[in-house]
Amino acid sequence: CTLDSEVALRVGGDFFFDPQPGDSPVELVLIAGGVGINPLFSILLHVADLHGYQEGKGNEYKMGTVKLYYSAKNTSELLFKRNILGLMNAFPGKITCRFHVTQQRSQICKELQPHVTGK
């Protein structure tokens, strides 16, 4: 987003992402903390499937980008981190993630370092 951009925000409750063929692409920003990643990870997988489908068949789905911001106490509590890294590698520039840790005491592994900020 840029300054003065209009955004829609949804917190908790029932929510889903179900784009239809022919819909305009949207830019998603997903924000998760702890186990709150579960429904957002499902959305991320769905977007990845649609990106893969779009690239493979030239269909009518036009996917935008997804930026995931995910916070936990430490990197060991970042659920699905390996899967998320794999999605970023499979769809560079289309799926990105920024992890944030608040109580990391040990060294962060090299694979995660470029994607992690901490306190």
TIMI-2910 file (N, C-alpha, C, CB; in pm, 1 decimal, decimal comma, always signed):
<rs>
+----------+----------+----------+----------+----------+----------+----------+----------+----------+----------+----------+----------+------+
!      n_x !      n_y !      n_z !     ca_x !     ca_y !     ca_z !      c_x !      c_y !      c_z !     cb_x !     cb_y !     cb_z ! resn !
+----------+----------+----------+----------+----------+----------+----------+----------+----------+----------+----------+----------+------+
!    +83,5 !   -118,6 !     +0,0 !     +0,0 !     +0,0 !     +0,0 !    +87,7 !   +124,7 !     +0,0 !    -94,8 !     +0,0 !   +121,3 !  Cys !
!    +33,5 !   +226,1 !    -51,2 !   +100,8 !   +354,9 !    -46,5 !    +17,5 !   +448,5 !    +40,6 !   +121,2 !   +413,9 !   -190,2 !  Thr !
!    +75,7 !   +559,0 !    +77,8 !     +6,3 !   +657,6 !   +158,5 !   -124,9 !   +695,9 !    +91,1 !    +94,4 !   +781,9 !   +180,8 !  Leu !
!   -230,7 !   +697,9 !   +168,1 !   -366,5 !   +731,6 !   +122,4 !   -433,8 !   +620,7 !    +40,2 !   -361,7 !   +857,9 !    +39,9 !  Asp !
!   -376,2 !   +499,9 !    +39,7 !   -442,7 !   +387,7 !    -27,5 !   -565,5 !   +345,6 !    +51,6 !   -345,8 !   +267,9 !    -44,4 !  Ser !
!   -665,7 !   +298,6 !    -18,0 !   -784,8 !   +246,3 !    +47,3 !   -765,6 !    +96,5 !    +67,2 !   -913,9 !   +276,5 !    -36,1 !  Glu !
!   -792,8 !    +48,3 !   +187,2 !   -778,2 !    -93,5 !   +216,9 !   -903,5 !   -143,6 !   +286,9 !   -652,8 !   -119,4 !   +303,8 !  Val !
!   -931,2 !   -272,3 !   +270,3 !  -1039,3 !   -337,0 !   +344,2 !   -973,2 !   -421,8 !   +451,7 !  -1132,3 !   -424,2 !   +249,7 !  Ala !
!  -1027,0 !   -420,7 !   +570,8 !   -968,7 !   -491,0 !   +683,4 !  -1071,9 !   -582,9 !   +744,0 !   -915,4 !   -392,9 !   +788,1 !  Leu !
!  -1029,0 !   -703,7 !   +777,3 !  -1119,1 !   -801,2 !   +838,0 !  -1046,0 !   -867,0 !   +953,5 !  -1167,4 !   -907,5 !   +734,1 !  Arg !
!  -1103,6 !   -867,4 !  +1072,2 !  -1040,2 !   -926,9 !  +1188,9 !  -1131,3 !  -1034,9 !  +1243,9 !  -1009,5 !   -819,9 !  +1296,9 !  Val !
!  -1078,4 !  -1157,2 !  +1254,4 !  -1151,2 !  -1267,4 !  +1314,9 !  -1277,3 !  -1306,6 !  +1239,9 !  -1186,4 !  -1232,6 !  +1454,2 !  Gly !
!  -1350,6 !  -1400,3 !  +1297,4 !  -1477,6 !  -1443,3 !  +1240,4 !  -1461,7 !  -1531,6 !  +1117,9 !  -1559,7 !  -1324,1 !  +1204,9 !  Gly !
!  -1569,8 !  -1547,4 !  +1044,6 !  -1569,2 !  -1627,1 !   +922,4 !  -1518,3 !  -1541,7 !   +807,4 !  -1710,7 !  -1682,6 !   +891,2 !  Asp !
!  -1412,7 !  -1585,3 !   +744,1 !  -1362,6 !  -1514,0 !   +627,4 !  -1298,4 !  -1615,1 !   +533,8 !  -1261,3 !  -1402,6 !   +667,9 !  Phe !
!  -1292,5 !  -1578,7 !   +407,7 !  -1236,3 !  -1667,1 !   +307,1 !  -1193,6 !  -1583,2 !   +188,9 !  -1337,5 !  -1776,3 !   +264,5 !  Phe !
!  -1116,7 !  -1644,2 !   +101,0 !  -1074,5 !  -1579,1 !    -22,3 !  -1115,7 !  -1670,0 !   -135,9 !   -919,9 !  -1550,4 !    -24,3 !  Phe !
!  -1210,8 !  -1626,4 !   -216,2 !  -1265,3 !  -1710,1 !   -322,0 !  -1279,4 !  -1629,9 !   -451,3 !  -1401,0 !  -1768,7 !   -279,9 !  Asp !
!  -1165,2 !  -1597,5 !   -514,8 !  -1175,0 !  -1521,9 !   -640,4 !  -1238,7 !  -1607,0 !   -749,4 !  -1035,7 !  -1473,4 !   -685,8 !  Pro !
!  -1305,1 !  -1541,1 !   -840,3 !  -1370,5 !  -1610,3 !   -951,0 !  -1300,5 !  -1575,5 !  -1081,7 !  -1520,5 !  -1573,4 !   -958,3 !  Gln !
!  -1307,9 !  -1664,8 !  -1180,6 !  -1247,6 !  -1630,6 !  -1310,7 !  -1303,9 !  -1498,5 !  -1360,7 !  -1273,0 !  -1743,0 !  -1415,1 !  Pro !
!  -1217,5 !  -1414,3 !  -1411,4 !  -1260,0 !  -1285,5 !  -1463,2 !  -1255,6 !  -1173,0 !  -1361,1 !  -1397,0 !  -1297,2 !  -1516,6 !  Gly !
!  -1243,9 !  -1206,1 !  -1230,3 !  -1230,6 !  -1101,2 !  -1128,5 !  -1100,1 !  -1025,5 !  -1150,5 !  -1235,4 !  -1161,5 !   -984,9 !  Asp !
!  -1099,4 !   -899,3 !  -1114,4 !   -975,6 !   -821,8 !  -1118,7 !   -880,5 !   -875,0 !  -1012,3 !  -1003,5 !   -669,9 !  -1097,4 !  Ser !
!   -750,8 !   -873,7 !  -1041,3 !   -656,1 !   -920,7 !   -939,9 !   -656,8 !   -828,4 !   -818,7 !   -514,2 !   -930,0 !   -998,5 !  Pro !
!   -637,7 !   -885,8 !   -700,7 !   -629,5 !   -808,1 !   -577,5 !   -493,8 !   -832,2 !   -512,5 !   -745,0 !   -845,2 !   -480,1 !  Val !
!   -450,7 !   -734,2 !   -438,3 !   -327,6 !   -745,5 !   -361,3 !   -368,7 !   -779,6 !   -218,4 !   -241,3 !   -612,5 !   -367,6 !  Glu !
!   -326,9 !   -895,7 !   -169,6 !   -363,2 !   -938,1 !    -34,7 !   -250,9 !   -908,6 !    +62,8 !   -397,3 !  -1087,1 !    -32,4 !  Leu !
!   -286,1 !   -861,0 !   +180,2 !   -194,2 !   -848,5 !   +292,1 !   -254,8 !   -931,9 !   +404,2 !   -171,9 !   -696,9 !   +335,4 !  Val !
!   -184,3 !  -1037,2 !   +443,2 !   -231,1 !  -1126,8 !   +548,4 !   -144,8 !  -1103,8 !   +671,8 !   -225,8 !  -1276,6 !   +502,7 !  Leu !
!   -207,1 !  -1085,5 !   +787,7 !   -134,7 !  -1058,5 !   +911,7 !   -176,4 !  -1163,1 !  +1014,2 !   -162,8 !   -913,2 !   +964,2 !  Ile !
!    -76,6 !  -1236,3 !  +1065,6 !   -105,7 !  -1345,9 !  +1158,2 !    -13,5 !  -1340,0 !  +1278,2 !    -92,2 !  -1481,3 !  +1088,1 !  Ala !
!    -63,0 !  -1390,6 !  +1389,4 !    +16,7 !  -1406,4 !  +1509,8 !     -7,2 !  -1544,3 !  +1566,4 !    -16,6 !  -1297,8 !  +1613,9 !  Gly !
!   +101,6 !  -1615,2 !  +1597,7 !    +90,9 !  -1747,5 !  +1658,8 !     +8,7 !  -1844,0 !  +1575,7 !    +30,8 !  -1736,0 !  +1795,8 !  Gly !
!    -81,7 !  -1917,2 !  +1643,3 !   -163,1 !  -2016,6 !  +1573,4 !   -269,2 !  -1953,9 !  +1484,2 !   -229,1 !  -2107,8 !  +1673,1 !  Val !
!   -283,1 !  -1820,9 !  +1489,2 !   -374,3 !  -1750,8 !  +1398,8 !   -334,1 !  -1764,4 !  +1253,6 !   -381,3 !  -1605,2 !  +1435,2 !  Gly !
!   -220,0 !  -1826,7 !  +1227,8 !   -173,8 !  -1849,7 !  +1091,1 !   -260,1 !  -1953,7 !  +1019,4 !    -27,7 !  -1894,5 !  +1091,7 !  Ile !
!   -326,0 !  -2041,8 !  +1092,6 !   -396,2 !  -2154,3 !  +1029,4 !   -490,4 !  -2114,8 !   +916,3 !   -473,8 !  -2228,0 !  +1132,6 !  Asn !
!   -589,8 !  -2029,2 !   +937,4 !   -678,1 !  -1996,0 !   +824,7 !   -606,1 !  -1916,3 !   +715,8 !   -798,4 !  -1917,0 !   +874,5 !  Pro !
!   -508,1 !  -1836,0 !   +755,1 !   -436,0 !  -1756,2 !   +655,9 !   -342,5 !  -1843,4 !   +572,9 !   -356,5 !  -1644,4 !   +724,5 !  Leu !
!   -288,6 !  -1948,5 !   +632,8 !   -205,8 !  -2042,1 !   +556,6 !   -290,8 !  -2113,7 !   +451,5 !   -138,3 !  -2145,0 !   +651,1 !  Phe !
!   -414,4 !  -2145,4 !   +486,1 !   -505,9 !  -2205,9 !   +387,8 !   -529,6 !  -2111,2 !   +270,8 !   -640,5 !  -2242,6 !   +454,0 !  Ser !
!   -549,0 !  -1983,0 !   +300,2 !   -566,6 !  -1884,0 !   +194,4 !   -440,2 !  -1876,0 !   +109,3 !   -600,7 !  -1745,4 !   +254,0 !  Ile !
!   -324,6 !  -1877,9 !   +173,9 !   -196,7 !  -1872,5 !   +102,2 !   -181,7 !  -1992,1 !     +8,5 !    -79,2 !  -1868,3 !   +201,7 !  Leu !
!   -217,6 !  -2110,5 !    +55,5 !   -211,7 !  -2230,4 !    -29,6 !   -308,0 !  -2219,2 !   -147,2 !   -244,0 !  -2356,4 !    +52,7 !  Leu !
!   -425,3 !  -2164,8 !   -122,3 !   -523,5 !  -2147,1 !   -228,9 !   -470,0 !  -2052,0 !   -336,5 !   -656,2 !  -2093,7 !   -171,3 !  His !
!   -410,5 !  -1941,0 !   -292,6 !   -351,1 !  -1845,7 !   -386,5 !   -239,9 !  -1913,1 !   -466,3 !   -296,2 !  -1722,0 !   -311,6 !  Val !
!   -155,9 !  -1991,5 !   -400,0 !    -48,0 !  -2062,1 !   -469,1 !   -104,1 !  -2157,9 !   -573,9 !    +39,1 !  -2138,9 !   -368,3 !  Ala !
!   -210,5 !  -2229,3 !   -538,0 !   -274,6 !  -2318,9 !   -635,5 !   -325,1 !  -2240,9 !   -756,4 !   -391,1 !  -2395,6 !   -570,0 !  Asp !
!   -388,0 !  -2126,8 !   -731,6 !   -439,5 !  -2046,6 !   -842,1 !   -326,8 !  -1987,5 !   -925,8 !   -528,7 !  -1935,2 !   -789,2 !  Leu !
!   -216,9 !  -1947,0 !   -862,4 !   -100,5 !  -1900,0 !   -939,0 !    -46,2 !  -2012,2 !  -1027,1 !    +10,5 !  -1848,0 !   -843,9 !  His !
!    -35,3 !  -2131,3 !   -970,5 !    +13,3 !  -2245,5 !  -1046,7 !    -79,7 !  -2281,8 !  -1160,6 !    +31,5 !  -2364,4 !   -956,1 !  Gly !
!   -209,2 !  -2275,3 !  -1132,9 !   -308,9 !  -2305,2 !  -1234,7 !   -304,3 !  -2200,0 !  -1345,0 !   -449,5 !  -2312,4 !  -1172,6 !  Tyr !
!   -289,2 !  -2075,7 !  -1305,4 !   -283,1 !  -1964,7 !  -1401,3 !   -163,3 !  -1980,8 !  -1493,6 !   -275,7 !  -1829,3 !  -1327,9 !  Gln !
!    -48,3 !  -2013,9 !  -1435,9 !    +73,0 !  -2027,6 !  -1516,0 !    +67,1 !  -2148,9 !  -1607,6 !   +194,3 !  -2037,3 !  -1425,7 !  Glu !
!     -0,8 !  -2255,4 !  -1562,2 !     -1,7 !  -2378,7 !  -1638,1 !   -103,0 !  -2384,3 !  -1750,5 !    -25,8 !  -2490,0 !  -1547,7 !  Gly !
!   -213,4 !  -2312,8 !  -1739,7 !   -321,2 !  -2331,4 !  -1836,3 !   -370,5 !  -2205,3 !  -1903,2 !   -433,9 !  -2395,9 !  -1770,4 !  Lys !
!   -319,6 !  -2091,2 !  -1867,2 !   -366,5 !  -1967,9 !  -1929,5 !   -514,9 !  -1945,8 !  -1909,4 !   -335,3 !  -1969,1 !  -2076,4 !  Gly !
!   -562,7 !  -1966,2 !  -1787,0 !   -706,3 !  -1952,3 !  -1759,7 !   -744,0 !  -1808,2 !  -1731,7 !   -746,9 !  -2039,8 !  -1641,9 !  Asn !
!   -864,1 !  -1787,6 !  -1683,7 !   -915,7 !  -1653,1 !  -1660,7 !   -883,5 !  -1597,8 !  -1522,1 !  -1063,7 !  -1652,5 !  -1680,8 !  Glu !
!   -816,4 !  -1676,6 !  -1435,3 !   -779,6 !  -1624,5 !  -1303,9 !   -663,0 !  -1528,7 !  -1319,0 !   -743,7 !  -1739,2 !  -1206,3 !  Tyr !
!   -679,2 !  -1410,4 !  -1263,3 !   -572,7 !  -1310,4 !  -1263,3 !   -538,1 !  -1282,6 !  -1118,2 !   -615,3 !  -1178,7 !  -1338,9 !  Lys !
!   -430,4 !  -1341,4 !  -1072,1 !   -393,0 !  -1330,3 !   -931,7 !   -298,2 !  -1213,9 !   -909,3 !   -329,2 !  -1459,5 !   -883,3 !  Met !
!   -320,1 !  -1142,0 !   -801,3 !   -229,7 !  -1036,7 !   -759,2 !   -123,3 !  -1094,8 !   -667,9 !   -306,2 !   -923,5 !   -688,8 !  Gly !
!    -61,1 !  -1009,3 !   -590,8 !    +43,0 !  -1054,3 !   -499,5 !    -13,8 !  -1075,3 !   -359,5 !   +158,4 !   -953,4 !   -495,7 !  Thr !
!    +59,2 !  -1153,3 !   -280,1 !    +23,7 !  -1176,4 !   -140,6 !   +144,6 !  -1143,5 !    -55,2 !    -23,7 !  -1323,2 !   -116,9 !  Val !
!   +121,5 !  -1063,2 !    +47,6 !   +225,5 !  -1032,9 !   +145,6 !   +175,1 !  -1083,6 !   +279,7 !   +259,2 !   -878,3 !   +150,7 !  Lys !
!   +251,7 !  -1174,7 !   +337,8 !   +216,6 !  -1231,6 !   +467,7 !   +309,8 !  -1173,3 !   +573,2 !   +225,4 !  -1387,4 !   +465,4 !  Leu !
!   +252,5 !  -1122,5 !   +681,0 !   +327,6 !  -1076,2 !   +797,1 !   +287,5 !  -1167,5 !   +912,7 !   +298,9 !   -922,8 !   +829,7 !  Tyr !
!   +386,2 !  -1236,1 !   +969,8 !   +357,2 !  -1342,1 !  +1065,4 !   +448,7 !  -1327,1 !  +1186,4 !   +374,4 !  -1481,9 !  +1000,2 !  Tyr !
!   +389,8 !  -1317,8 !  +1305,0 !   +465,3 !  -1296,7 !  +1428,0 !   +446,5 !  -1412,3 !  +1525,2 !   +423,7 !  -1165,9 !  +1493,9 !  Ser !
!   +554,9 !  -1443,6 !  +1596,7 !   +551,7 !  -1544,5 !  +1703,1 !   +661,3 !  -1510,7 !  +1803,6 !   +570,6 !  -1689,9 !  +1645,4 !  Ala !
!   +663,5 !  -1583,1 !  +1914,7 !   +765,6 !  -1557,8 !  +2016,7 !   +906,1 !  -1583,3 !  +1962,4 !   +740,5 !  -1645,4 !  +2139,8 !  Lys !
!   +921,3 !  -1693,9 !  +1890,5 !  +1051,9 !  -1728,8 !  +1835,7 !  +1031,1 !  -1810,7 !  +1708,4 !  +1137,5 !  -1807,9 !  +1939,9 !  Asn !
!  +1138,6 !  -1837,9 !  +1638,2 !  +1125,5 !  -1906,1 !  +1508,6 !  +1074,1 !  -2048,9 !  +1522,2 !  +1259,0 !  -1907,4 !  +1437,2 !  Thr !
!  +1096,1 !  -2112,0 !  +1637,0 !  +1044,2 !  -2248,5 !  +1652,7 !   +891,7 !  -2248,6 !  +1662,3 !  +1104,7 !  -2314,9 !  +1777,7 !  Ser !
!   +831,5 !  -2135,0 !  +1696,4 !   +685,8 !  -2125,9 !  +1704,6 !   +621,1 !  -2073,0 !  +1576,3 !   +647,4 !  -2037,2 !  +1820,1 !  Glu !
!   +701,5 !  -2049,3 !  +1474,3 !   +646,6 !  -2008,2 !  +1344,8 !   +599,1 !  -2133,3 !  +1270,9 !   +753,1 !  -1929,4 !  +1259,7 !  Leu !
!   +470,0 !  -2160,1 !  +1278,1 !   +413,9 !  -2278,7 !  +1212,4 !   +423,7 !  -2263,8 !  +1060,5 !   +266,1 !  -2300,7 !  +1255,3 !  Leu !
!   +444,6 !  -2373,4 !   +991,8 !   +447,1 !  -2378,7 !   +844,6 !   +560,4 !  -2297,0 !   +781,9 !   +315,2 !  -2329,7 !   +790,2 !  Phe !
!   +662,0 !  -2258,5 !   +859,4 !   +766,1 !  -2169,9 !   +805,7 !   +836,6 !  -2230,1 !   +684,5 !   +868,5 !  -2138,5 !   +913,6 !  Lys !
!   +864,6 !  -2358,1 !   +686,0 !   +931,2 !  -2422,7 !   +571,1 !   +840,2 !  -2421,4 !   +448,3 !   +971,1 !  -2568,6 !   +606,1 !  Arg !
!   +712,0 !  -2448,3 !   +470,4 !   +615,9 !  -2445,2 !   +359,8 !   +604,3 !  -2304,4 !   +301,7 !   +477,7 !  -2494,5 !   +407,1 !  Asn !
!   +602,3 !  -2205,5 !   +389,3 !   +591,4 !  -2066,2 !   +345,4 !   +714,7 !  -2026,6 !   +265,4 !   +573,2 !  -1971,9 !   +466,2 !  Ile !
!   +833,8 !  -2065,3 !   +312,9 !   +956,4 !  -2038,1 !   +237,2 !   +950,8 !  -2104,6 !   +100,1 !  +1080,1 !  -2087,2 !   +315,0 !  Leu !
!   +898,3 !  -2226,5 !    +94,8 !   +884,5 !  -2297,4 !    -32,7 !   +791,8 !  -2224,9 !   -128,7 !   +833,2 !  -2438,0 !     -9,1 !  Gly !
!   +682,2 !  -2170,7 !    -77,4 !   +589,1 !  -2095,4 !   -161,7 !   +653,6 !  -1967,2 !   -213,6 !   +461,2 !  -2062,1 !    -83,8 !  Leu !
!   +732,6 !  -1900,9 !   -129,2 !   +801,7 !  -1779,7 !   -174,1 !   +901,4 !  -1812,8 !   -285,0 !   +873,9 !  -1711,5 !    -56,0 !  Met !
!   +969,7 !  -1926,2 !   -271,7 !  +1065,0 !  -1967,8 !   -375,3 !   +994,6 !  -2010,6 !   -503,5 !  +1151,9 !  -2082,0 !   -323,9 !  Asn !
!   +879,0 !  -2074,2 !   -489,9 !   +804,4 !  -2120,7 !   -607,4 !   +739,3 !  -2005,7 !   -683,9 !   +697,8 !  -2220,6 !   -565,2 !  Ala !
!   +702,5 !  -1899,8 !   -611,1 !   +633,1 !  -1785,8 !   -672,5 !   +701,3 !  -1655,3 !   -632,8 !   +483,7 !  -1783,2 !   -630,6 !  Phe !
!   +826,8 !  -1636,6 !   -676,0 !   +900,5 !  -1516,3 !   -635,0 !   +831,8 !  -1388,7 !   -681,8 !  +1042,8 !  -1520,7 !   -689,5 !  Pro !
!   +822,3 !  -1294,5 !   -589,7 !   +757,8 !  -1167,1 !   -620,1 !   +606,6 !  -1171,5 !   -612,5 !   +798,2 !  -1121,9 !   -755,5 !  Gly !
!   +548,4 !  -1290,3 !   -617,5 !   +402,8 !  -1303,8 !   -609,4 !   +358,0 !  -1336,1 !   -467,2 !   +353,9 !  -1412,6 !   -705,7 !  Lys !
!   +440,5 !  -1414,3 !   -396,1 !   +413,0 !  -1447,8 !   -256,8 !   +536,6 !  -1409,1 !   -176,1 !   +377,8 !  -1601,1 !   -239,3 !  Ile !
!   +518,2 !  -1320,0 !    -79,3 !   +628,6 !  -1279,7 !     +6,9 !   +584,6 !  -1289,9 !   +152,4 !   +675,8 !  -1135,5 !    -26,6 !  Thr !
!   +681,7 !  -1304,8 !   +239,8 !   +651,9 !  -1315,6 !   +381,9 !   +758,4 !  -1243,1 !   +462,3 !   +642,6 !  -1463,1 !   +424,9 !  Cys !
!   +713,8 !  -1183,5 !   +568,8 !   +803,0 !  -1121,0 !   +666,1 !   +766,5 !  -1179,9 !   +801,5 !   +790,6 !   -962,6 !   +665,5 !  Arg !
!   +859,9 !  -1253,4 !   +861,4 !   +839,0 !  -1309,8 !   +994,5 !   +887,7 !  -1209,5 !  +1098,7 !   +912,9 !  -1446,4 !  +1009,9 !  Phe !
!   +821,0 !  -1205,1 !  +1212,9 !   +864,7 !  -1120,0 !  +1323,3 !   +866,1 !  -1204,8 !  +1449,4 !   +771,8 !   -994,7 !  +1340,2 !  His !
!   +977,8 !  -1203,8 !  +1520,8 !   +987,8 !  -1277,8 !  +1646,6 !  +1008,3 !  -1178,2 !  +1760,2 !  +1104,4 !  -1382,0 !  +1642,1 !  Val !
!   +944,7 !  -1205,5 !  +1874,1 !   +947,0 !  -1111,0 !  +1985,6 !  +1036,4 !  -1154,6 !  +2100,2 !   +808,4 !  -1090,4 !  +2036,8 !  Thr !
!  +1067,2 !  -1285,1 !  +2110,5 !  +1145,9 !  -1333,6 !  +2224,8 !  +1251,7 !  -1434,5 !  +2181,8 !  +1053,9 !  -1396,8 !  +2329,4 !  Gln !
!  +1311,3 !  -1414,3 !  +2068,0 !  +1412,7 !  -1507,5 !  +2016,7 !  +1537,9 !  -1499,8 !  +2104,1 !  +1447,6 !  -1475,6 !  +1867,8 !  Gln !
!  +1582,3 !  -1612,7 !  +2155,0 !  +1701,7 !  -1616,5 !  +2238,3 !  +1820,1 !  -1680,6 !  +2165,3 !  +1672,7 !  -1692,3 !  +2366,9 !  Arg !
!  +1791,4 !  -1766,0 !  +2069,6 !  +1898,3 !  -1835,8 !  +1997,8 !  +1920,9 !  -1772,3 !  +1861,0 !  +1864,6 !  -1985,6 !  +1982,3 !  Ser !
!  +2027,6 !  -1816,2 !  +1798,2 !  +2061,9 !  -1768,1 !  +1663,8 !  +1952,3 !  -1809,9 !  +1564,6 !  +2201,2 !  -1823,7 !  +1618,7 !  Gln !
!  +1918,4 !  -1723,1 !  +1472,8 !  +1819,9 !  -1753,9 !  +1369,5 !  +1891,9 !  -1823,1 !  +1255,1 !  +1746,1 !  -1625,0 !  +1319,9 !  Ile !
!  +1837,2 !  -1935,2 !  +1207,1 !  +1902,7 !  -2010,9 !  +1100,3 !  +1915,7 !  -1925,3 !   +974,2 !  +1823,9 !  -2140,2 !  +1069,4 !  Cys !
!  +2019,9 !  -1953,4 !   +896,3 !  +2051,0 !  -1872,6 !   +777,5 !  +1936,4 !  -1867,7 !   +678,2 !  +2174,0 !  -1926,7 !   +708,8 !  Lys !
!  +1864,1 !  -1977,1 !   +665,3 !  +1753,0 !  -1984,2 !   +569,4 !  +1643,6 !  -1881,1 !   +602,7 !  +1692,7 !  -2126,7 !   +568,2 !  Glu !
!  +1620,8 !  -1857,9 !   +731,0 !  +1515,7 !  -1765,1 !   +773,9 !  +1564,7 !  -1621,9 !   +790,6 !  +1456,4 !  -1812,3 !   +903,5 !  Leu !
!  +1695,7 !  -1603,5 !   +813,9 !  +1749,0 !  -1470,8 !   +848,1 !  +1701,9 !  -1358,0 !   +758,0 !  +1896,9 !  -1475,1 !   +844,7 !  Gln !
!  +1702,3 !  -1376,0 !   +624,9 !  +1661,4 !  -1260,2 !   +543,4 !  +1514,6 !  -1221,4 !   +557,6 !  +1689,6 !  -1288,6 !   +399,7 !  Pro !
!  +1435,3 !  -1309,8 !   +616,8 !  +1290,8 !  -1287,8 !   +624,8 !  +1243,3 !  -1255,4 !   +765,9 !  +1217,9 !  -1409,4 !   +574,2 !  His !
!  +1335,6 !  -1248,5 !   +863,3 !  +1297,1 !  -1232,8 !  +1003,5 !  +1343,1 !  -1097,6 !  +1058,1 !  +1355,9 !  -1346,9 !  +1088,3 !  Val !
!  +1252,9 !  -1033,1 !  +1130,6 !  +1290,0 !   -917,3 !  +1210,7 !  +1260,0 !   -954,7 !  +1354,8 !  +1212,6 !   -786,0 !  +1166,1 !  Thr !
!  +1326,2 !   -891,7 !  +1446,9 !  +1305,2 !   -924,5 !  +1587,3 !  +1315,4 !   -802,7 !  +1674,1 !  +1403,9 !  -1027,9 !  +1633,2 !  Gly !
!  +1287,6 !   -826,5 !  +1797,5 !  +1290,7 !   -720,6 !  +1896,8 !  +1430,0 !   -702,0 !  +1948,4 !  +1196,0 !   -750,3 !  +2010,8 !  Lys !
+----------+----------+----------+----------+----------+----------+----------+----------+----------+----------+----------+----------+------+
</rs>
